[in-house]
């Protein structure tokens, strides 16, 4: 086998396992889209107030906060792959339960269970991908989570459209919404099956003294020479941080990384995208769409989101994370203002065009990049737990969007609601410009050095330990691997 064939085979392998973990995005995307189709029927069936609509929509985020809060600690003990599988199983059960509920309280309970499943999987999916992906294509592979989220959203919008066309409004009110929620069991099952064939994170294995298993996976990803270099860096980082605890996150250095991670989580939700994702059909109804055309328009939003995210996947490792975030913030501010103007003038065509522009701008920036960057900011021994803490804030902000959007639209109207999000995107631009570092083309261990305390003793200690760690790494490698290198 030629070296080109070996490289192609390794690239295919890492893409395959990244896709397996990224399928967590299908769950997130499916839930985001399915509730937008069901909530109108539920409003009529149960005579829901705007606050009650928000609570049913946002209840899954309550479970998400719980799942995310425990995901890092659980995955540090049981492994990234195992907890991802738990998340798939919980969402599978919750989707079936949601379809069989008969009261708002029962539906809220089922959605909280599903939220725990998605919460377990959401931050761990990108953590897993960041730990298996080579530095040069880590951004592209990590963006697979967001790409699969948008694919899930787009497919679900079309599923919703297909379901509502099966009968009249009364049929949708009694039966249709059950199908919309219950079909979520399908992506959950596919996610679980994909994880069965995926390996554990090599960094997690090495950290837990399963050195041979971890090294063998690194060889499959990077080749023999690349795996040796990666192994040395990982062992150096583990040796340096072996006595560190979660408390270090709140000390100078990593505290800045944590604040940046929380800010990026805030950006993902404060941009305003989920206002459209959760309440798209209702927004279009407000603008005069009807006769199921609101579902067709929302499906169009899903397609635009998916196509734009594919473009973002190809750009992220070339253009850089920070640059795309700043461009996205400017565009989102402009499109938010345009949407507000469309609401003020009652121009449905302008509203549709502006929403498309807004979705494209989000898809190339605030959509995938926070999910990519948050795991990149932290060292191996804290990555899952720190990412979990940041994602708790993301899910908390997500809950606020789901809960209060109906109230905002009812009390403020569409114009003032999107003026609010224009202001949010201005704040995001300023924060990204002054506080967020660029992580493009850096290994995870190189990014870790961004947040070291600036004292000479730390640098000296690291330099001394490097040689020791290299020797220790060589001693840890499987005998047959060392002999092959000789």
C-alpha positions in Angstrom: 0.0 0.0 0.0 1.4 3.4 -1.1 1.8 6.3 1.4 -1.0 8.1 -0.5 -3.3 5.2 0.0 -2.4 5.0 3.7 -3.1 8.7 4.2 -6.5 8.3 2.4 -7.3 5.3 4.5 -6.4 7.2 7.8 -8.4 10.3 6.7 -11.4 8.1 5.9 -11.1 6.4 9.3 -11.1 9.7 11.3 -13.9 11.1 9.3 -16.0 8.0 9.9 -15.5 8.0 13.7 -16.1 11.8 13.8 -19.4 11.3 11.9 -20.4 8.7 14.5 -19.9 11.1 17.4 -21.3 14.0 15.4 -24.6 12.2 15.0 -25.4 13.6 18.4 -26.2 16.7 16.3 -29.0 14.8 14.6 -30.8 14.5 18.0 -30.3 18.1 18.8 -31.4 19.1 15.3 -34.5 16.9 15.3 -35.8 18.2 18.6 -35.2 21.8 17.6 -37.3 21.3 14.5 -40.0 18.9 15.6 -41.3 21.1 18.4 -41.6 24.0 16.0 -44.2 22.0 14.0 -45.9 20.5 17.0 -46.3 23.6 19.2 -49.0 25.2 17.2 -51.2 22.1 17.5 -50.4 21.7 21.2 -51.4 25.4 21.7 -54.8 24.7 20.3 -55.2 21.2 21.9 -54.3 22.3 25.4 -55.3 26.0 25.2 -51.7 27.1 26.0 -50.8 30.6 27.0 -47.5 32.1 25.6 -45.7 31.3 28.8 -47.0 27.7 28.7 -45.9 27.3 25.1 -42.5 28.5 26.1 -42.3 26.1 29.0 -43.2 23.0 26.8 -40.6 24.1 24.2 -37.9 24.9 26.8 -38.5 22.0 29.1 -36.1 19.9 27.1 -33.4 22.4 28.0 -34.0 21.8 31.7 -33.0 18.2 31.1 -30.2 19.4 28.9 -28.7 21.4 31.7 -28.8 18.4 34.0 -27.3 16.1 31.4 -24.5 18.6 30.5 -23.7 19.2 34.2 -22.9 15.5 34.8 -21.5 14.6 31.3 -18.0 15.7 32.0 -17.6 13.9 35.3 -19.3 10.8 34.0 -17.2 10.7 30.8 -14.0 11.2 32.8 -14.9 8.0 34.7 -16.6 5.8 32.2 -15.3 7.1 28.9 -16.6 9.5 26.2 -18.1 6.8 24.0 -20.1 5.1 26.8 -21.8 8.3 27.9 -22.6 9.2 24.3 -24.4 5.9 24.1 -26.3 6.6 27.3 -27.4 9.9 25.8 -28.7 8.1 22.6 -30.6 5.6 24.7 -32.3 8.2 26.9 -33.4 10.2 23.9 -34.8 7.1 22.2 -37.0 6.4 25.2 -38.0 10.0 25.5 -39.1 10.3 21.9 -41.4 7.3 22.2 -42.8 8.6 25.5 -43.5 12.1 24.1 -45.7 10.5 21.4 -47.8 8.7 23.9 -48.4 11.6 26.4 -51.9 12.9 27.1 -51.3 16.0 29.2 -48.9 18.9 29.1 -47.3 17.7 32.3 -46.6 14.3 30.9 -45.1 15.9 27.8 -42.9 18.1 29.8 -41.6 15.1 31.8 -40.8 13.2 28.6 -39.0 16.1 27.1 -36.9 16.6 30.3 -35.8 12.9 29.9 -34.9 13.6 26.3 -33.1 16.7 27.3 -30.9 14.8 29.7 -29.9 12.5 26.8 -29.1 15.4 24.5 -27.3 17.2 27.3 -25.1 14.1 27.9 -24.2 13.9 24.2 -24.0 17.6 23.1 -20.7 18.7 24.7 -19.2 15.3 24.6 -19.6 14.9 20.9 -17.3 17.8 20.0 -15.0 16.9 22.9 -14.6 13.4 21.4 -14.0 14.7 17.9 -11.5 17.3 19.1 -9.6 14.5 20.9 -9.4 12.2 17.8 -9.0 14.8 15.0 -5.6 15.9 13.6 -4.9 19.6 14.2 -5.0 20.6 10.5 -8.6 19.4 10.0 -9.9 19.5 13.6 -12.2 22.5 12.9 -13.7 20.8 9.8 -14.3 17.6 11.7 -15.7 19.3 14.8 -18.1 21.2 12.6 -19.7 17.9 11.6 -21.7 18.1 14.8 -23.3 21.4 13.7 -23.6 20.1 10.1 -25.5 17.0 11.3 -27.6 19.3 13.5 -28.6 21.3 10.4 -29.3 18.1 8.4 -31.5 16.9 11.2 -33.3 20.3 11.3 -33.9 20.3 7.5 -35.1 16.7 7.3 -37.4 17.2 10.2 -39.0 20.3 8.7 -39.8 18.2 5.6 -41.1 15.4 7.9 -43.3 18.0 9.6 -44.5 19.2 6.2 -45.3 15.7 5.1 -47.2 14.9 8.3 -49.4 18.1 8.2 -50.3 17.2 4.6 -51.7 13.8 5.7 -54.9 15.3 7.1 -56.7 18.5 8.1 -55.9 20.7 11.1 -58.0 18.6 13.5 -56.0 15.5 12.5 -52.8 17.3 13.2 -54.1 18.5 16.6 -55.1 15.0 17.6 -52.5 12.7 15.9 -50.0 14.6 13.7 -48.0 16.2 16.5 -47.5 12.7 18.1 -45.8 11.5 14.9 -43.6 14.7 14.8 -42.3 14.0 18.3 -42.1 10.1 18.1 -40.1 9.9 14.9 -37.2 11.3 17.0 -36.5 7.7 18.1 -35.1 7.0 14.6 -32.0 9.3 14.7 -31.5 8.2 18.3 -31.3 4.6 17.2 -28.9 5.4 14.3 -26.7 7.3 16.7 -26.5 4.4 19.1 -25.6 2.0 16.3 -22.9 4.3 15.0 -21.3 4.5 18.4 -21.1 0.7 18.7 -18.4 0.6 16.0 -16.6 3.8 17.1 -13.5 3.5 19.3 -12.9 5.3 22.6 -11.0 8.6 22.6 -7.3 7.9 22.5 -6.5 10.7 24.9 -9.0 9.4 27.4 -7.4 5.9 27.1 -3.9 7.2 27.6 -4.9 9.3 30.5 -6.4 6.2 32.1 -3.2 4.1 31.6 -4.6 2.2 28.6 -1.6 3.3 26.6 -1.4 0.5 24.0 -5.1 0.9 23.1 -4.7 4.7 22.8 -1.5 4.5 20.8 -3.0 2.0 18.3 -5.9 4.4 17.7 -3.5 7.3 17.2 -1.6 5.2 14.6 -4.8 4.6 12.7 -5.5 8.4 12.7 -2.0 9.9 12.3 0.3 7.1 11.1 3.3 5.7 13.0 5.4 8.9 13.1 2.5 11.2 13.7 1.2 8.9 16.5 4.6 9.0 18.2 4.7 12.8 18.1 1.1 13.0 19.4 1.8 10.5 22.1 4.8 12.5 23.4 2.7 15.7 23.6 -0.2 13.9 25.3 2.1 12.3 27.9 3.9 15.6 28.5 0.5 17.3 29.2 -0.7 14.4 31.4 2.6 14.4 33.4 2.4 18.2 33.9 -1.2 18.2 35.0 -1.5 14.8 36.8 -2.0 16.5 40.2 -4.4 19.2 39.0 -8.0 19.4 40.0 -11.2 21.1 38.8 -10.3 24.0 41.1 -7.6 25.0 38.7 -10.3 26.2 36.3 -11.0 29.1 38.6 -7.3 30.1 39.1 -5.4 32.6 36.9 -4.8 31.2 33.4 -7.5 28.6 32.9 -10.0 30.9 34.5 -9.6 33.1 31.3 -10.2 30.0 29.2 -13.4 29.2 31.2 -14.7 32.7 30.8 -14.0 32.6 27.0 -15.8 29.3 26.8 -18.8 30.6 28.7 -18.9 33.7 26.4 -18.8 31.5 23.3 -21.7 29.4 24.7 -23.6 32.7 25.2 -22.9 33.7 21.6 -24.4 30.5 20.2 -27.8 31.4 21.8 -27.8 35.2 22.1 -27.4 35.5 18.4 -31.1 34.7 18.1 -31.1 31.7 15.7 -33.3 29.5 17.9 -36.1 32.1 17.8 -36.5 31.0 14.2 -35.8 27.3 14.7 -38.4 26.9 17.5 -41.1 29.3 16.4 -40.5 29.5 12.6 -44.1 28.6 11.5 -45.6 31.0 14.0 -43.3 33.8 12.9 -44.4 33.2 9.3 -48.1 33.1 10.3 -47.6 36.5 12.0 -46.3 37.8 8.6 -49.4 36.5 6.8 -48.3 33.1 5.6 -51.0 30.4 5.8 -52.5 27.2 4.4 -49.4 25.2 5.4 -47.2 27.7 3.5 -45.6 28.6 6.8 -44.3 25.0 7.0 -43.0 25.2 3.5 -41.2 28.5 4.3 -39.7 27.0 7.5 -38.5 23.9 5.5 -36.8 26.4 3.1 -35.0 27.9 6.1 -33.8 24.4 7.1 -32.4 23.8 3.6 -30.6 27.1 3.6 -29.2 26.4 7.0 -27.9 23.0 6.0 -26.3 24.2 2.7 -24.6 27.2 4.5 -23.2 24.9 7.2 -21.7 22.7 4.5 -19.9 25.8 3.2 -18.8 26.7 6.8 -17.4 23.2 7.2 -15.1 23.8 4.3 -14.0 27.3 5.4 -13.4 27.0 9.2 -9.9 25.5 9.0 -8.9 28.0 6.2 -10.4 31.3 7.3 -10.0 30.8 11.1 -12.4 30.7 13.9 -12.1 34.3 15.2 -12.4 36.0 11.8 -15.6 34.0 11.0 -17.1 34.9 14.4 -16.5 38.6 13.8 -17.9 38.6 10.2 -20.9 36.6 11.4 -21.6 39.1 14.2 -21.7 42.0 11.8 -23.9 40.2 9.3 -26.3 39.0 12.1 -26.6 42.5 13.4 -27.5 43.8 9.9 -30.0 41.0 9.2 -31.7 41.4 12.6 -32.3 45.0 11.8 -33.7 44.0 8.4 -36.1 41.5 10.0 -37.2 44.1 12.5 -37.9 46.5 9.5 -39.8 43.8 7.7 -42.1 43.3 10.7 -42.6 47.0 11.1 -43.6 47.4 7.4 -45.5 44.1 7.1 -43.3 43.1 4.1 -43.5 39.3 3.9 -41.0 39.0 1.0 -38.4 41.1 2.8 -39.0 39.0 6.0 -38.3 35.7 4.1 -35.2 37.1 2.4 -33.9 38.6 5.7 -34.5 35.3 7.6 -32.5 33.5 4.9 -29.7 36.0 5.2 -29.8 35.7 9.0 -29.6 31.9 8.8 -26.7 31.8 6.4 -24.8 34.3 8.6 -25.4 32.2 11.7 -24.4 28.9 9.9 -20.9 30.2 9.0 -20.2 31.6 12.4 -22.1 31.4 15.7 -23.6 28.0 14.8 -20.6 25.7 14.5 -17.6 27.7 15.9 -18.6 27.8 19.6 -19.1 24.0 19.6 -15.6 23.7 17.9 -13.7 26.1 20.1 -15.0 25.3 23.6 -13.3 21.8 23.8 -10.2 23.3 22.2 -9.6 25.7 25.1 -9.0 23.2 27.8 -6.3 20.6 28.7 -7.1 16.9 28.4 -7.6 16.3 32.2 -10.2 19.0 32.4 -11.6 19.1 28.8 -14.8 17.1 29.3 -15.7 18.8 32.6 -14.8 22.3 31.5 -16.7 21.8 28.2 -19.7 20.6 30.3 -19.6 23.7 32.5 -19.6 26.0 29.4 -22.4 24.0 27.7 -24.5 24.3 30.9 -24.5 28.0 30.2 -25.3 27.3 26.5 -28.3 25.2 27.5 -29.3 27.7 30.1 -29.4 30.4 27.4 -31.2 28.0 25.1 -33.8 27.5 27.8 -34.3 31.3 28.1 -34.8 31.6 24.3 -37.3 28.8 24.2 -39.2 30.0 27.3 -39.4 33.7 26.6 -39.6 34.0 22.9 -43.4 33.6 22.8 -43.7 36.2 25.5 -41.4 38.6 23.7 -43.2 38.1 20.4 -46.6 38.6 22.2 -45.6 41.6 24.3 -42.9 43.3 22.1 -43.9 42.2 18.6 -41.5 40.9 15.9 -39.9 44.3 15.4 -38.7 45.0 18.9 -37.8 41.3 19.4 -35.3 41.4 16.6 -34.0 44.8 17.6 -33.1 43.2 20.9 -31.1 40.5 19.0 -29.4 43.1 16.9 -28.1 44.6 20.1 -27.0 41.2 21.3 -24.9 40.7 18.2 -23.2 44.0 18.6 -22.2 42.9 22.1 -21.0 39.6 20.6 -18.8 41.4 18.1 -17.1 43.5 20.7 -16.5 40.4 23.0 -15.0 38.3 20.2 -12.7 41.1 19.0 -11.2 41.8 22.4 -11.2 38.4 24.2 -11.4 35.4 21.9 -8.0 33.9 20.7 -7.5 32.2 17.3 -7.0 28.4 17.6 -6.7 27.5 13.9 -3.9 25.1 13.0 -2.9 24.6 16.7 -2.7 21.3 18.4 -4.7 20.9 21.6 -1.5 20.9 23.6 -0.3 24.1 21.9 -3.6 25.8 22.7 -3.2 24.8 26.3 -0.1 27.0 26.5 -2.2 30.1 25.7 -3.6 30.0 29.2 -0.6 29.2 31.3 0.0 31.7 34.1 2.8 34.0 32.9 5.4 33.1 35.5 8.9 31.9 34.6 8.8 29.0 37.1 6.0 27.4 35.2 7.8 27.6 31.9 11.0 26.3 33.4 9.2 23.3 35.0 7.6 22.5 31.7 10.9 22.6 29.8 12.5 20.2 32.4 9.6 17.8 32.3 9.5 17.6 28.5 12.6 15.4 28.2 11.4 13.3 31.2 8.0 12.9 29.6 9.5 11.9 26.2 11.5 9.2 27.9 8.5 8.1 29.9 6.4 7.9 26.8 8.9 5.7 25.0 8.9 3.4 28.0 5.1 3.2 28.0 4.8 2.4 24.3 4.0 -1.3 23.4 7.2 -3.2 22.8 6.3 -4.2 19.2 5.6 -0.5 18.4 9.0 0.6 19.6 10.8 -2.1 17.7 9.0 -1.1 14.5 10.3 2.4 14.9 13.8 1.2 15.3 
